Amino acid sequence: MAAMKPRTGDGPLEVTKEGRGIVLRMPLEGGGRLVVEMNADEAQALGDAIKGCLG
């Protein structure tokens, strides 16, 4: 049986480098967090896409 981890709440927006990947943890409306692991190229593409929406 898998170990169950306690929920730590929504928490802040976090981006960390873990091993060879970059992990994004984003709080969601209504509770919980979206967790996405990506490589450096994917992170760059995501950043460019977000900047394109802002400018």
C-alpha positions in Angstrom: 0.0 0.0 0.0 1.3 3.5 -0.8 2.2 5.8 2.0 -0.3 8.7 2.5 1.2 12.2 2.9 -0.7 14.8 4.8 -2.1 17.7 2.8 0.0 20.8 3.6 -2.6 23.4 2.3 -2.5 25.6 -0.7 0.8 27.4 0.0 2.4 30.0 -2.2 3.4 29.8 -5.9 6.7 28.0 -6.0 9.2 27.1 -8.7 12.2 24.9 -7.7 14.9 23.0 -9.4 14.8 19.4 -8.4 17.4 17.2 -10.0 17.4 17.7 -13.7 13.8 19.1 -13.7 12.0 22.3 -12.8 8.9 21.9 -10.6 6.1 24.4 -10.6 3.6 24.3 -7.7 0.7 26.7 -8.3 -2.3 27.2 -5.8 -5.7 26.6 -7.5 -8.9 28.4 -6.9 -11.0 26.3 -4.6 -8.1 24.7 -2.9 -5.2 22.4 -3.8 -2.2 22.9 -6.0 -1.2 22.1 -9.5 2.2 20.5 -9.7 4.0 20.4 -13.0 7.5 19.0 -13.7 9.3 20.3 -16.8 12.7 20.5 -18.4 14.5 23.8 -19.0 13.3 24.1 -22.6 9.7 23.7 -21.6 10.1 26.2 -18.7 11.5 28.7 -21.2 8.6 28.2 -23.6 6.1 28.6 -20.7 7.8 31.8 -19.6 7.8 33.2 -23.2 4.1 32.3 -23.6 3.2 34.1 -20.3 5.3 37.1 -21.3 3.5 37.2 -24.6 0.1 37.5 -22.8 1.3 40.4 -20.6 2.9 42.5 -23.3 
